[in-house]
């Protein structure tokens, strides 16, 4: 049984991004709940499976709330520290590569760290490295290895230097960072993520451009010392990269020494050192040194510098701008509701003028057609159900992020949470789709359920598969492996599809939603509409305000995705999300009212497309962002950008369209249930 539990925890931790050693360390050392003592936490009345589940939930809670982290990651002096390597990343190509794709120093055996689903989808590949040192023990001029560069390796190095690739290292779950000065001249510390592979330049007196590699790394590890004990926790990990053409007298594999770097002096790198050129048949010696510095930063605040927000005033401006839009729309909705539900209904037989009669009774004239099923009603049900699924996933993800569950220290946690929540929200997609389908008097509920389960994910998966094939063709680590692809298909077919069927079955068993007024057998003829009430113009106008409410925050989201920045201002994002919901609902209600007043009762699809058209503006903005903020030059990278932005825009269309539809659906039912029809 003990071996089974060990295996179970290994597997579950691997997929959920936890460390199996962490669970066992938490188990044995700190809480003394070993597997062979089930009576401590698991009584005899609880099944063994429940016992495993309790362990799993406890480990998950401890991981997220960081209760045990400070206890686990205390280091005594001389404790070994191992730096891990992550992907090579570039904002110019958006194609991540494995660290060992370049001819860097390799350990005797490369060990892959357990990666969760989100890390794999992001292209993270975390492995061990040759950079090893001891806690609070400075290290000077340590030689890592000597590498002879062949033609292919030189070509790879030069390409990565041209594309401004950065090397990402990790120590105690902290990414390495390079200090940079803030543009406003303030003294506060800001970080650049990772360091550059190298740079281009030319020797003095020569115009020929050469490539140079950063082969000497000066690490600085900040630690916070415990006052009661001698242990310390790592709270910072910085690096200063240098390029040095190292020289040596005789090379010893056991204890290599270089003359360009003196172990006994503080001046580790000579000021006149020649940089290390990258070219065919060149020899490169990789070295590093380490210094430790005590810091007042506490362990709980060690991520603050990485997440430093320099432009919070812009976010507040964004929210105030969005609130003004909401207040304007709320005023219009309040005026409409007052007129329709009070004056129009109560004073229907007491109209003062003929003009007022024509204006205020226009929407009532179409009472016999307003609930007539639209064309392609089944497709509308599918999109509404999918929108409910996306809304549920987005809302729960934001709540988790708002509460701190999805911090950047949990790499890939956000992506993993979104995928899993999408899968489980299939239940609500099936239910919403079936309820609407039954209201339209549909009979083939199984076919409708299949469309709900496969249409949106199928389109996404097809686009994703093509993009993944392009990434795979570039030999990038961003290509999703076959095993992960199989896991995604299993989540879709094995969990999401059955849940959609369960939700659809439950929804179809419910009694049909009854219309507040009867529908005429013969459709009413729609009068000719003014140019500003035509469907295309009305739909395009309707998407402007929802997009206007979010476009400033959208800039920061795109920057975090495509410029390799951390995004952790979920408080602002949640407020903007709520404003987006209100804006979509209100603009749809306003335009729906004007449409009904002009005796046009085809509001079903119009309400969906009115709010959903904001996705068109989102995609147009992404085109503007591509040409003004990004430096992507490769064709494959451009295709990847626009491919992923098509996916994002499509999802945004389904989400906002569903919000607009339900708002209009509620509004129409409300006003027609409040009047007496002869």
N, C-alpha and C positions, 0 to 999 in steps of 0.2 A: 504493500500500500504506500509505503514511504517513497519508493521509486516512482510510482504512478503520480504521486502528488508533485514530486520534483519535476517530472516531465510536463505535467499540466501547467505548472507555474511558468516553466520555460516557454511553452508555446503561447500561453495567454499574454505573458509579459512582452514577448517578441512582437505580437500584433498590436498591443495597446501602448507600446513605447515605454514600458517599464523595464527595469533591470532585474533579472532573476536574482543576481547577487544581492541587490538592494532588498528584495523581499525576504531573502533568507537571513541577511544581516539584521534586518529589522526584527525578524522572527527570533533568532537565536540570542543575539547579544543584548538587545535593549528591552525586550518584553518577555523573554524566556518562555515562549510558547512553542516549543519544538513540536514537530509533526507527530511524534510518538506519545504526546500527552494530550489527547483530545478532550479529557475531562476538564481542562482548565477553561477552555472557551466553548467547546462543543460538547454538550452533555450527551448522555447516551440516548436521549429522546430525539436528538437531531441526527439526521442521516449524514453519512459521510460526504455526499455531494453538497449538502447544505454547509457542512464544515469547510469544504474547499471554497464555496462561494463566499462565506464570511471572511476567510483569509484574503480572498481576491478583492473584495470590497474594501477591507481595511487597508490593504496595500495601495489600492487606487486612491482612497481618501488621503492617506499619508502622502502619497506622491503629489497630489494636487494642492493640498493645503500646506505643504512644506513643513509639516510638524516634525518629521524625523530628519530632514535634510541637515540642519545645523549639527545634530548629534552625530550623523554619519560622516560628514565631511569636515571633521576636525583633524588637523594634521599635526603630529608631533615633529620636533626637529629631527632631521635626517630621514623622515618618511619619503619614500620614492614618489616622484611625480612624473606622470607620462603625458606628453602632449599628443593629442590625436589630430589627424588631418581630415579635412572635409573637402568638398568639391572646389575646383577652380571656377570662378564665376566672372562674368563680364557683362556690363550693361550695354556694350556695343553689339554683342551677338546674341545674348539671352540663351546661350547654349552652355550649360555646365559640363565640366569634364572631371573625371576622376583625378585625384592628385597625382597618382602614379602613371597617368597618361604621359606626363613629362618625365624625363630621366632624372628624377630626384633620388636622394639616398633612400634605400629600402631597408627595412629591418629583415632579420633572417627569415621570419615568417610573418606575412601580412594577415592580420586578424580583423575581420569586419565586425563592427559593433552592431548590436541588434537595432534594426530600424523599424519604425512603425510605418503604417500605410502612408501617412502624410509626408514623411521624410522621403520615401521612395518617389512619390508623385512630384515632390519638389526637386528631385535630382540629387539629394544629399547622399553622399557615400562616406561614412565615417570609419576611419581605419587607424591602426596604430602607426607610430612613426619612430624615427631614430632619436628624436629629441627627448632625452631623459635627464633628470637632475633630482636633487634632494631638497626637501623643504628647508627654507631659511639657510641654505648653504650657497653662497655666491660661487659662480663658475665662470672662469675666464678662458676664452679662446679654446673651446672644446671643438676638436675636429670631428665632424660627423662622418664624412667619407670623401673619397676621391672618385670622380666620374670622368671618363673619356667620352666626349661627344662625337657621335657618328653623324653622317649626313642627314639621316631622317630625324634624329633627336634635335639637331641644330635647326632644322626646318620647323619642327614643332614649337621649339622655344621662340623662334622669331615670329611665328604666326601669333602665338599667345601674347607676346610683347606688343605686336602691332595692334591687337584687339583689346589691349589694356586689361588683360586678365589679372585677377587678384587671387592670392592664396589665402584660404581660410583654415585656421588652426583652432583647436579647442583645448582648454585646460580646465578641469573641474566644471565642465558644462558652460564655461564662459568663452565666447568667441574672441579671438585675438583682434586687437584694434590698434590703429595708428593714430597718435595724437594729431590734431589739426587746430589751427587758430580760427576763431569765429570771425565772421566778416564784420561784425559790429565792433570788433576790437576789445570786447570784454574778456576778463580773465578766466571765465568758466571753461571747463574742459569739454571738448566735443571729440567724437571718435569717427574715424573712417573704418569701415569693416574690412578686415583683411589687408594684406600688403601686396604691392604689385610684383608680378613675376620679374619684371625688369624694366629697362627704359632704353630709349634711343639717344644717341649723341655722336659727337665726332671728336677726334683727338685735336689738340691744339695745333694750328697751322694746317689742318686738313679739312676739306669740305665733304669728304666721303662719310656717309652716315653709317654708324656701327650699332650693333645690338649688345647691350650689357645686362647681365643677370644679377639679381640680388642674392648673393651666395653667403653673406654673413648676417646673421640675425641676432640683434641684441634684445633679449627678453627682459621685461621688468614685471615682476610678480608682486602685487600688493596684497598684504594680509592683515587681518584684524585679530589681534592677540586677545585671548581670554584672560581676564584679570585674575581669576581664581586658579586657573591651571596654566600650564606652559604651552598648551595647544593653541593652534591658530586656524583661521578659516581664510580661504583665498577670496579676495573681493575685487581683484582687478588683474588683467592680463594684457600687457602692452608690448609692442615690438617696434624696434627701429631697424629697418632693413638697410643694408649697405652692400655695395659691390666692390670687392677687393680681389685683385689678381694675386692670390697667395703664392708664396715661394717657400721652398723647403730644400734642405741639403740632401738628406736621405729619407726615403719614405719607409716608415715602419708600420706594418699592418696592425700590430698589437698596440703601439703607442705612438701614433703619428704626431709630428710637431711641425709647425710652420714658422718661418723667420719673420713673416710680416705681422705676426700677432704675438705679443709677449704676455705670457701667463702671469708674470710677477708684477706687472705695472698696471696702474689704473687706466692708463691711456691704451686701451686695447687695440684700437685701430689707428695706424699711423696716418697723420694728416696728408702726407704726400702719396698715399697708396694709389696705385693705378687701378681703375675699375676692371672687373672681369668681363672680357669679351666672350660672346657666344659665336662659335663658328665651327666648321667641320674640323675634326681631329684636335680640337682644343681640349685641354685638361682643366676641369673645374674642381676646386676643393671647397666643400661646404663646411662652414664653421658656425658656431653660435656661442653666446655667453649669456649668463643669467645673473640678474641682481634682484634682491628682495627688499621691499620697502614696507615698513609698518604704516598702516592707514587707519584713520578714524572712521572710515566708512564701515557700517555694520553689514553683516552678511545679508540681511533682509533687504538692504538698499543697494546691493552691488550692481543691479541692472539699471539703476536710475540714469547713469551717464549714457548708457546705450540708448535709452528711451527718452533722452532729453528733448523736450519740445520747444523749439526756438520761436515758434510763430503761433502761439496760442491766441493772440489778438485776431488773427485771420479767421480762426475757427469760431470765435465769438461773433465776428462780423458775419460769417456764414450763417450762423444760427439766427442772428437778429434779422438778416436779410430774408431768411426762410420764414421767420415768424411774421414779418410784415405781409408776405404773400398769403400766409394762412389767415391772418386777421382780415385782409381784404376779401378773401373768398368766404370766410365765415360770415362776414357782414352780408354778402350777396345771398348766401344760403339762408341766413336768418330772415332776410327780407322776403325771399321766395316762400319760405315755409309759413311766414306770417300771412302772406297774401293768399296762398293756396289753402292752407288748413284753417284759417280763421275768416278773413274777409270773403274769399271766394266761395267757401262752403257755407258759411253762416248767412251771407247776404246774396246768395245765388239768385233769388227772385226779386232782389231790390237793387238792380243795377241802375246807375244814374244816367249813363250815356250809352249810345250805341257803340262808340269806340271802346269803352271799357268792357262792354258785353262781348265784343269780338275778341278782345285781348284775353279776358279772364275765363272764357268758356272754351277756348280753343282746345285745351288739353282734355276737357270733358267730352268733347265731340267724338273722340276716338276710343271711348271706353269699351266699345264692342270689338276692338281689334288690338288693343294694347297688349293683351296677353296671348295673342296668336303666336304659335311656335315659329321660330325663325327658320330660314333656310339653313341647311347643314347644322341642325340642332345638336346632332350627336357629336360633331366636332367641337362645338362650343362647350358641351359637357366635359369632353376630354381636356380641353385647355383650362377650364375652370377648376377641375379636379387637380390638374398638375400645378396650377397656381396656388391652390391650398397647400399642396405638398411643399412647394418652395417657400411659401410664407411661414409654415410651421418650422421648417429647417432654419430659416434665417432668424426668426424670433428666438427660438431656443438657443441657437448658437450665440446670438448677441447677449442673451441673458447670462449664459455660462461665461462668456468673455468679460462681461461687465462685473461679474462676481470674482473674477481673477482666476478662473479655472484654466483658461487657455493662454497663459503667459508665454512670452517668447522663449523662456527657458525650457519649456516643453516643446522641443522642435517638432514640427509637423502636427502638433496637437489640434490646431485650428482646422487644418485640412482633413484630418482623421475624423474629427467631430462632425464636420459638414457632410462627409460621405456617409457616415453611420446614421446620422439624423435623417438624411435624405431617404435612406433605405427604410427606416422605421416609420417615417411620415407617409409611406405608401398607403397605410391604413386609412388616413384621413382623405387622401386623394381618391381612393375608391369610393368612400362614403359620400363625399361631396358630389362626385360625378354621377353616382347612381341616383341620388336624391333629385338632382336636376333632370336627369334622363327620364325618371319616372313621372315628373311633373309635365314633361313634354309628351307623355303617353307613349314612350318608347317601350318596345317589347323585347328586343334583342340585347338584354343587359350583359350577357357574357361577351358579345362582340365589343360592346362599349367598354367593358372592363379591360379587355385585351388591348384596345387602343390606348386607354389611360395608362396601362402598365408599360407599353412599348413605344409609343410615339415620341414623346419628348426624350426619354433616355436613349432611344434608338438613334435619333438625330445627333444627340450629343456624342454618343459612342462612335458613330461613323466619322464625325469631324475629328474627334480625339484620336481615332485609330490612324487616320491619314496624317495628322500632325506628328504622331508618335513614330510613324514610318519615316518621315522626313528627319526627325531627330536621330533615329537609329542609323539612318544613312550617313549622318555626320559623325558617327561614333561617339556621341555625347552620352554622359551618364544620366542626362535628363530623360532618356528613353526608358519607358516603363518596362521592366522585365516581364517575360512570359508568365512567371509565377504570380506576379502582382496583377497582371491583366486577367489571369484566371480567377484570382480572388475577387476582383471587381465584378466579373461576369457572374460568379457564384453569389455575391451579395445581391446582385440585380435579380437573377433568376431564382435563387434559392430562398431569398428573404423578402425582397421588395414586391415581386410579382404575387406570391401567395398572400401577402398583407393587403395588396390592392384588391384581390378577390374577396378576402374576408370583409374589408370595408365596404366593398360594393354589395356583397350579400346582405350585410346589415342595413345598408342604406336602402336597398330595394325592398326589404321586408317592411320598412316603415310605410305608413299610409302616405299617399301622394299629397304634395302641397297643393291646396285648393286655391284657385284664383278668386279674388274678392268680387269680380264681376264676370258675367257670362260673355263668352266670345261669339260674335255673329258668324253665321255660316258663310256668308258672302263677304269677302274682304272689301273694305272701304277704299275708294279711290283717293290717293294722296294728291293734294293740290300742288301746283308748280311752286318750287321753293325759291326764295331769294338766293342770290349768289353766295352770301355769307352763311347760309344754312345748308349748303350742299355738303354731302358726307366728307369729301376729301378735305375741304377747307376747315370744316368743324373739327375733324379728327386731328389734323396737323396743328391747329391752334390749341387744342386740348392738351397736347404733350409738352408745350413750352413751359408752363408754370411748374409742373412736377419736376422737370429737369432743372429749372431755375432754382428750385429749393435745395438741390443736392449737388450742383455742379462744382461748388468750391471744395466741398469735402471729397468729391470725386477726384479732384486733382491730387490730393494727398494719398488716396487709395492707389491710384495709378502709379504715383511716385514710389510707394512702398513695394509694389509688385515688380515694376520694371526697372527701378533704379536701386534695387537691393537695399532698401531701408526698412527698419522696423516700424510697424504700425501698431500702436498700442493705446490709442485715444478712443477707446470704445464708448466712453461716456458721451463724448461729442457725437460719435457715430450713431449711438442709440437715439439721441435727441433728434438728429437729422432723419433717422429712419421713421420715427413717430410723425415728424412733420411731413415726410413723404407720403405716409399713409393718409393723413388728413387732407393733404393737398390733392392727391389722386381722387379721393372720395368726393371732395367738395367741387372740384372742377367738372367732374362727371355729372354730378347732380345738377349743377347750373346749366350745363349744355344740354342735358337731357330734358330739363324743364322747357328751355327755349325750343327744343325739337318738338316736344309734344304740343306746345302752344301753336306751332305752325302746322299742326295736324299730321305730323309724320310719326307713325307708330312703330317704325323699324328701329327700335332702340336697343335690342339685345346685343347685336354685334357692334353697333356704334358705341355703346357704353364701354365695351371691352377694348376696342381699338382707340378710343379717345385717350384713356389713361395710358394704354400700352404704347402709344406713339412716342412717349417720352424716350423709349429705347432707341428710336431713330436718332434723336438728338444726342443720346449717349454715344452711339457709334460714330456720328459725325464729329463729336468732341474728341473721341479717341483718335480719329484721323488727324485732327488739328494738333493733338498732343504728340503724335508720332513725328510730325514734321517740324515741330517747334522745340520739343524737349529731349527727344531721343536722338542718338547718333548711330542708329542701326543702318548698316550699309549692305550687309549680305542679303541675298534674295530669300534664303531659307529662314533667316531670322525675321524678315518682314512678313513672310507667310505665317510664321508662328504667331507673331504679334496680332495680326488681323484675324487669324483663325481663332485664337483665344478670346479676342474682343467680340467676335461674332457670337461665341458661346455665351459670354457674359451679357451681351445685349439681348440675346434671345431669352435668356432666363429673366432678365429685367423686364422684358416685354410681357412675359407670362405672369410675373408677379404683379406688376402695376395694373395690367389689364384685368386681372382677377379682382383686385381691390376696387377698381372702378366699376366693374360689373356688379359686385355685391352691393356697393353703395347705391347704385342706380336701381337695382332690384328692390332694395328696401324702400327707397324713396317712392317708386311707382306703386308698390303695394300699399304704402302708407296713404298716399293721396287718394287712390281709387277706393280704398276701403272706408274712407271718411265721408264719401258723398253717397247720397241716395240716388240710385239710377231707376228711372221709371220703367 
